[in-house]
Amino acid sequence: MKLVVSALVVTAALAAGAGSSSAAGTACPTSNHPNELVLAGGSAQTAQLGKPFQSPLQVELANANGCPLTGNLAGVTVEFDAPGSGASGIFASSGTHVAVVGTDAQGMATAPAFTANYTVGDYSVDAQSDYGTVNIDLNNTASGLPSAIAVTSGSGQEATVDAQYAQALQARVTDANGGPVQGAVVSFAIVPGPTGANASFLGGGPASAVTDSNGLATAPPLLAGATPGKFTATASTDGLASVAVFSLDNHADAMALTVSPEADPTATVDTRYREPLHARVVDGSGQPVEGASVTFTVGAASSGAGASFVGGAAQAMELTDVNGVATSPGILANKVSGTFTVTASATGAPPAAFALTNLAARAASIAVGAAGGSSATVGTRFAVPLAVTVTDKDGNPVAHAKVVFTAPKRGATGRFTHKRRRVTVATGIKGIAVAPRFTANDLAGGFVVTVSVRGSSARAAFALVDAPR
């Protein structure tokens, strides 16, 4: 019985002791000095390039037991250290990536204002003290900052002097990610051309506009000046060295366009014409118009003859020079011989046309006519004339080719007019050459009249028969 009582007493005593120990563990000490440095604020922020972070970077002294600190907490040195290269920032007080501050009476250390540099990326600012180090995570972003400005509409326009341009000038501002930048101020300015051609925005003076949610800024209406010619306008925004450039053209209210006669308006098929085309634009007083847009357009002939400008296009736009002359790109004849036209046109002037001709290439083949295989009684004329068609490698008829018809010297044969054994005949525009009348001699039998073209390896022959009486 005594042993049981003693056990109960011991158990109760142990329980009481345990309770006292637990209570003592949860109570904060009367003297509690710091033993660590912890984050107080400013981490996980993002700032645009070159802009300050909104919240200050802060750390504070603490004790791992979580209890309030006691003692003098002011004046503890904390060094804030951002990366020395790459994505980082600058402290306002030092002008560098490092700043040193002391804690205040509450043990709080607040870094000077911190501004992102111009490198995109994530990084950490290290806050270091005798009580440890804290990493403050930050991010520099280019999102929402102007990185590029480009023309979206209004460039390449023409307007009559003293009249309004049809389209307003419009530019788009984007950030480094290609996203639109809203709220950017875009300034539009006019740069006069060599002739003094210019324009003005409605209301006069320079013009500006603020980009919308799509990054678009639209200038006020543009009025052409009184001087014809080419000039430019620019769009710019703060923070960008580059500008968007608009090409514009004032043209006279009355203009004339003339074409210059070409020295050699012909070219062999599949080859380049020797000279480009030239068209001249003058105003109502006969003065040359510089900077006028002239469009050269290759027409299609019913025969299929035509050409293209170097590069393969059938149309080209060129600007007139100080003499009012616009010069086309080089012209390449197609594979079809024949004549076709190229039209030159300019706003405010009647169009004019060039006549060009693709010439057939060298003779490549000779096709004999219906006389092949025919016969004539000895001493009489063959009823069907000896005729051939000469074509080039692409099947184009070759004009002005020298075709030689040759009959055998002896035996069954024949003679052309004036008893000639050989005659030369030029082809016509359709590539056809017709020999003079051909008469059988007095010997019966078959023979061949050969056909050749001077300067060519092409050959053909007529198989003929002198029939007995």
TACORPE-V555633 format. One record per residue. PHI is phi in whole degrees, 0 to 359 (999 if undefined). Layout:
# TACORPE-V555633
<<PHI> <PHI>>
This chain:
# TACORPE-V555633
<<999> <294> <298> <295> <300> <298> <297> <298> <296> <296> <299> <296> <294> <296> <298> <295> <294> <297> <297> <293> <296> <298> <295> <293> <291> <272> <277> <283> <289> <287> <241> <224> <271> <292> <223> <204> <243> <232> <288> <249> <172> <100> <279> <63> <263> <231> <227> <289> <306> <76> <249> <285> <286> <287> <258> <292> <274> <224> <225> <213> <284> <204> <243> <298> <281> <79> <273> <302> <279> <234> <92> <277> <259> <279> <85> <285> <285> <231> <255> <264> <232> <268> <302> <277> <210> <73> <296> <193> <194> <232> <276> <295> <289> <256> <71> <231> <272> <235> <217> <242> <226> <248> <289> <270> <296> <266> <82> <265> <242> <245> <289> <299> <307> <240> <245> <296> <277> <254> <244> <283> <151> <266> <196> <233> <259> <269> <259> <242> <209> <294> <259> <126> <232> <235> <265> <251> <275> <225> <216> <260> <230> <263> <300> <85> <255> <301> <238> <207> <226> <218> <288> <248> <198> <105> <279> <81> <277> <234> <213> <293> <309> <67> <247> <273> <290> <292> <249> <285> <285> <220> <230> <240> <253> <232> <269> <295> <268> <84> <277> <291> <254> <268> <87> <280> <271> <252> <257> <252> <219> <257> <246> <301> <273> <301> <275> <93> <298> <203> <202> <218> <276> <303> <104> <82> <73> <297> <230> <218> <209> <259> <294> <269> <296> <265> <78> <263> <240> <243> <285> <296> <306> <248> <249> <295> <281> <273> <256> <292> <137> <268> <206> <229> <231> <235> <233> <221> <215> <301> <92> <240> <281> <279> <230> <269> <243> <254> <263> <225> <213> <270> <244> <296> <290> <225> <229> <231> <235> <235> <251> <273> <297> <277> <296> <218> <278> <228> <206> <291> <308> <67> <233> <268> <294> <297> <237> <288> <266> <234> <233> <243> <245> <231> <273> <297> <264> <88> <277> <296> <253> <273> <82> <284> <272> <245> <255> <261> <232> <279> <274> <256> <279> <299> <286> <98> <295> <182> <197> <218> <281> <306> <111> <101> <279> <266> <218> <216> <248> <229> <260> <287> <269> <295> <266> <79> <257> <254> <244> <286> <294> <300> <243> <246> <294> <276> <273> <251> <280> <138> <259> <213> <238> <239> <261> <250> <222> <214> <301> <87> <225> <296> <289> <226> <228> <254> <256> <239> <227> <271> <265> <297> <281> <300> <304> <238> <211> <232> <251> <279> <273> <292> <290> <302> <86> <273> <220> <214> <296> <311> <81> <241> <277> <292> <290> <260> <298> <278> <226> <226> <241> <256> <229> <269> <296> <262> <85> <280> <295> <261> <275> <65> <283> <270> <259> <251> <259> <229> <263> <299> <286> <221> <76> <299> <198> <194> <222> <279> <312> <64> <59> <272> <277> <230> <225> <240> <230> <274> <287> <273> <294> <263> <78> <259> <239> <244> <288> <299> <303> <238> <241> <293> <275> <266> <256> <285> <145> <264> <200> <233> <259> <272> <229> <220> <238> <300> <81> <223> <270> <295> <221> <204> <206> <257> <269> <238> <225> <270> <274> <293> <288>>
